[in-house]
Amino acid sequence: MSVRQSLLAILNQGPCYGYQLRSEFDRRTGSTWPLNVGQIYNTLDRLERDGLVEKAERDEVEFDSSGEPTSGQIYYRITEAGSAEVSGWLGSPVERTGATRDELAIKLAIAVTLPGVDIVQVIQVQRTATLRNLQELTKTKNASGDPETSEDLAWLLVVDSLIFHAEAEVRWLDHSEARLQRASAAGLDAALALSTEVPKRGRPGKVVAK
């Protein structure tokens, strides 16, 4: 998830301050990915540094008689460069590379190479948790009915994504268990001992998809 582009897209609708941005982000995503205010302001600082946002001009927000924002907050507005970045973000696909670090995939990859680990049990524990999450998401979606507001529609899109992801995770776990059973039947021992080779200095090379 890109917090940077999401906040920029919201600011493209008009000047906002930090708490307002957090509220707008939550309202538009169904509070699925809660952001703390510190994360908001850290992102705003970087956006300002990169010339994508700037502090709002006096005539774009309401000020009191002392010249301070009525809310006591610092407002930010998007720049032309920021609007261009939003347009580029909305008009381009989300890149999902083969090197994406999925925590569950990494966990299973490591677990299968460790001696004495019951990898089937690891998979079964995860499947149970994923199925429970899938049931809760489906129940929540079914209870919501048809969307009546923009917020309802945005929330349903997010919930649908989470449901499809959970369904795909269950299928992948089933596939992984079947693969492990075939490997075990073929006599493959996946456990790896610590290597005695001295590792080379520097970063490892990039993984090339085959």
C-alpha positions as CSV (number, residue, x, y, z in Angstrom):
1,M,0.0,0.0,0.0
2,S,1.3,3.4,-0.9
3,V,0.6,5.9,1.9
4,R,2.4,8.6,0.0
5,Q,0.3,8.4,-3.2
6,S,-2.9,7.9,-1.2
7,L,-2.4,11.1,0.9
8,L,-1.5,13.0,-2.3
9,A,-4.7,11.8,-4.0
10,I,-6.7,13.1,-1.0
11,L,-4.9,16.4,-1.0
12,N,-5.7,16.7,-4.7
13,Q,-9.3,17.4,-3.5
14,G,-8.3,20.4,-1.4
15,P,-6.0,21.5,1.5
16,C,-6.0,19.3,4.7
17,Y,-4.2,19.0,8.0
18,G,-2.7,15.8,9.5
19,Y,-5.7,14.6,11.6
20,Q,-8.0,15.5,8.7
21,L,-5.9,13.4,6.3
22,R,-6.0,10.4,8.7
23,S,-9.8,10.8,9.0
24,E,-10.3,11.0,5.2
25,F,-8.0,8.0,4.6
26,D,-9.9,5.9,7.1
27,R,-13.3,7.1,5.7
28,R,-12.3,6.1,2.2
29,T,-10.8,2.7,3.0
30,G,-13.2,1.5,5.7
31,S,-10.4,1.9,8.4
32,T,-8.8,-1.3,7.0
33,W,-5.3,0.1,7.2
34,P,-5.2,2.5,10.2
35,L,-2.5,5.1,10.1
36,N,-1.1,7.0,13.1
37,V,-0.7,10.7,13.0
38,G,3.1,10.4,13.2
39,Q,3.1,8.4,10.0
40,I,1.0,11.1,8.4
41,Y,3.2,14.0,9.3
42,N,6.4,12.1,8.4
43,T,4.9,11.5,5.0
44,L,3.9,15.1,4.7
45,D,7.4,16.2,5.6
46,R,8.9,14.0,2.8
47,L,6.2,15.2,0.3
48,E,7.1,18.8,1.2
49,R,10.8,18.1,0.8
50,D,10.1,16.6,-2.6
51,G,8.1,19.6,-3.7
52,L,4.8,17.7,-4.0
53,V,3.0,19.6,-1.2
54,E,3.4,22.9,0.5
55,K,1.8,24.7,3.4
56,A,-1.5,26.2,2.4
57,E,-1.8,29.9,1.5
58,R,-3.7,32.1,3.9
59,D,-6.7,32.5,1.5
60,E,-7.2,28.8,1.2
61,V,-8.1,28.1,4.8
62,E,-10.0,29.9,7.5
63,F,-7.9,32.0,9.9
64,D,-8.8,33.7,13.1
65,S,-8.2,37.4,14.0
66,S,-4.6,36.6,15.1
67,G,-3.8,35.1,11.7
68,E,-3.7,31.5,12.9
69,P,-5.7,28.6,11.3
70,T,-9.0,28.3,13.2
71,S,-8.3,24.7,13.9
72,G,-4.8,25.4,15.2
73,Q,-3.5,23.0,12.6
74,I,-1.1,23.4,9.7
75,Y,-2.8,22.9,6.4
76,Y,-1.0,21.4,3.4
77,R,-1.9,21.8,-0.3
78,I,-0.8,19.8,-3.3
79,T,1.5,21.4,-5.9
80,E,1.4,20.9,-9.6
81,A,4.1,18.3,-9.4
82,G,2.0,16.5,-6.7
83,S,-1.1,16.5,-8.9
84,A,1.0,15.1,-11.8
85,E,2.3,12.3,-9.5
86,V,-1.3,11.5,-8.5
87,S,-2.3,11.3,-12.2
88,G,0.7,9.0,-12.9
89,W,-0.2,6.8,-10.0
90,L,-3.8,6.4,-10.9
91,G,-2.9,5.8,-14.6
92,S,-0.3,3.1,-14.0
93,P,-0.6,-0.5,-12.7
94,V,0.6,-1.6,-9.3
95,E,3.8,-3.6,-9.9
96,R,3.8,-7.0,-8.1
97,T,7.4,-8.3,-8.6
98,G,8.5,-11.8,-7.9
99,A,10.6,-10.4,-5.0
100,T,7.7,-9.2,-3.0
101,R,8.2,-10.2,0.6
102,D,5.0,-12.1,1.7
103,E,5.4,-12.9,5.3
104,L,3.6,-16.2,5.1
105,A,5.5,-17.4,2.0
106,I,8.8,-16.5,3.7
107,K,7.7,-18.3,6.9
108,L,6.9,-21.5,5.1
109,A,10.1,-21.3,3.0
110,I,12.2,-21.1,6.1
111,A,10.2,-23.6,8.1
112,V,10.4,-26.3,5.4
113,T,14.3,-26.1,5.6
114,L,14.4,-26.4,9.4
115,P,15.0,-29.9,10.9
116,G,12.3,-31.2,13.2
117,V,9.5,-28.8,12.1
118,D,6.1,-30.3,11.3
119,I,5.5,-28.2,8.3
120,V,2.1,-29.8,7.7
121,Q,1.0,-28.6,11.2
122,V,2.3,-25.1,10.4
123,I,0.1,-25.1,7.3
124,Q,-2.9,-26.5,9.1
125,V,-2.6,-23.8,11.8
126,Q,-2.5,-21.1,9.1
127,R,-5.3,-22.6,7.1
128,T,-7.6,-22.6,10.2
129,A,-6.8,-18.9,10.9
130,T,-7.3,-17.9,7.3
131,L,-10.6,-19.8,7.0
132,R,-11.8,-18.1,10.2
133,N,-10.9,-14.7,8.8
134,L,-12.6,-15.5,5.6
135,Q,-15.8,-16.5,7.4
136,E,-15.8,-13.3,9.4
137,L,-15.2,-11.1,6.3
138,T,-17.9,-12.9,4.4
139,K,-20.4,-12.6,7.3
140,T,-19.6,-8.9,7.6
141,K,-20.0,-8.3,3.9
142,N,-23.3,-10.2,3.7
143,A,-24.7,-8.2,6.6
144,S,-23.9,-4.9,5.0
145,G,-26.3,-5.1,2.1
146,D,-26.1,-3.0,-1.0
147,P,-24.0,0.2,-0.8
148,E,-25.9,3.3,-0.2
149,T,-23.1,5.8,0.0
150,S,-19.6,6.4,-1.5
151,E,-18.1,5.3,1.8
152,D,-20.1,2.0,1.7
153,L,-18.9,1.3,-1.9
154,A,-15.3,2.0,-1.1
155,W,-15.5,-0.2,2.0
156,L,-17.0,-3.0,0.0
157,L,-14.3,-2.8,-2.6
158,V,-11.7,-3.3,0.2
159,V,-13.6,-6.1,1.8
160,D,-13.9,-7.9,-1.6
161,S,-10.2,-7.6,-2.0
162,L,-9.6,-9.1,1.4
163,I,-12.0,-12.0,0.7
164,F,-10.4,-12.8,-2.6
165,H,-7.0,-12.7,-1.0
166,A,-8.0,-15.0,1.8
167,E,-9.6,-17.5,-0.7
168,A,-6.4,-17.4,-2.8
169,E,-4.3,-18.0,0.4
170,V,-6.4,-21.1,1.3
171,R,-5.9,-22.5,-2.2
172,W,-2.2,-21.8,-2.0
173,L,-1.9,-23.6,1.3
174,D,-3.7,-26.6,-0.1
175,H,-1.4,-26.6,-3.1
176,S,1.7,-26.2,-0.8
177,E,0.6,-29.2,1.4
178,A,0.1,-31.4,-1.7
179,R,3.5,-30.4,-3.0
180,L,5.1,-31.2,0.3
181,Q,3.4,-34.6,0.4
182,R,4.7,-35.4,-3.1
183,A,8.2,-34.3,-2.1
184,S,8.1,-36.5,1.0
185,A,6.8,-39.5,-1.0
186,A,9.7,-39.0,-3.3
187,G,12.2,-39.2,-0.4
188,L,13.2,-35.5,-0.5
189,D,14.5,-34.2,2.8
190,A,14.2,-30.4,2.6
191,A,16.0,-29.7,5.9
192,L,19.2,-27.6,5.5
193,A,22.2,-27.6,7.8
194,L,24.0,-24.3,8.3
195,S,26.5,-23.8,5.5
196,T,30.2,-24.0,6.3
197,E,31.1,-21.8,3.3
198,V,32.3,-18.3,4.0
199,P,29.7,-15.9,2.5
200,K,30.9,-13.3,0.1
201,R,30.7,-9.7,1.1
202,G,28.2,-7.4,-0.5
203,R,24.6,-7.7,-1.4
204,P,23.2,-10.8,-3.0
205,G,22.2,-10.6,-6.7
206,K,18.7,-9.9,-7.7
207,V,16.4,-12.9,-8.2
208,V,15.5,-13.2,-11.9
209,A,12.1,-14.7,-12.7
210,K,12.2,-17.7,-14.9
